[in-house]
Amino acid sequence: TISLSSINPDYVFWLQITTTEIDYPVVYRDNDYYLRRDFYGEKNKHGSIFLDEDCTFDGHFLLLHGHNMKDGTMFGSLRNYKQKSYAQEHNSLLISYETKDIGFRIVAAALVDLYDANRFVYEEIPVTEEEIYAYLADMKKYALWYEDFEWEPGKRIVLLSTCDYG
């Protein structure tokens, strides 16, 4: 079999949210490159799902970006997570890396107005434990809905980021 990293050396892992449209390879490079390029590096308005340039795959936080496409592709189905009932039915996120699968539970959704000075600054990735606990407290404060969970050092958090129109 051909590995995806031999096709594109920027390939990091595969992302899937069961029973949604989200089922894509994730790439890692500077944040601008894959905004308008597909997995193969070809120009494409859908872009690719990509890991934020300020993250590392082995870090505590994985911030993933993708376009909110009207046809529901890429991160278009994230709009459904505004409703907690939808999230409860579609709450399993899976990252496939090399030969292992890493499961995550979806625990929150937030709408962030990037022009609001008092907003949740989700894109500033925390590093220290103290920063992580403060970040999670902010997430809870600004979330549309939030399911309590215990974060412990060594556990990872995946954030999915897309635009919302209207």
URPE-V363299 format. One record per pair of residues at least 6 apart in sequence whose C-alpha atoms are under 6 Angstrom apart, sorted by sequence separation. I is the first residue (numbers start at 1). J is the second residue. If there is no record, write none. Layout:
BEGIN
((I,J) (I,J))
END
This chain:
BEGIN
((5,11) (16,22) (37,43) (38,44) (81,87) (95,101) (126,132) (140,146) (16,23) (36,43) (37,44) (67,74) (68,75) (69,76) (95,102) (15,23) (36,44) (66,74) (67,75) (68,76) (94,102) (15,24) (36,45) (38,47) (66,75) (94,103) (14,24) (37,47) (38,48) (93,103) (14,25) (36,47) (52,63) (93,104) (13,25) (14,26) (35,47) (51,63) (52,64) (92,104) (13,26) (34,47) (51,64) (92,105) (12,26) (34,48) (50,64) (91,105) (11,26) (12,27) (50,65) (91,106) (11,27) (49,65) (10,27) (49,66) (10,28) (28,50) (31,53) (26,49) (27,50) (28,51) (30,53) (26,50) (110,143) (109,143) (110,144) (109,144) (109,145) (108,145) (108,146) (107,146) (107,147) (21,73) (17,92) (17,93) (16,93) (16,94) (15,94) (15,95) (14,95) (14,96) (13,96) (13,97) (68,162) (61,156) (63,158) (67,162) (68,163) (60,156) (61,157) (62,158) (63,159) (64,160) (65,161) (66,162) (61,158) (64,161))
END
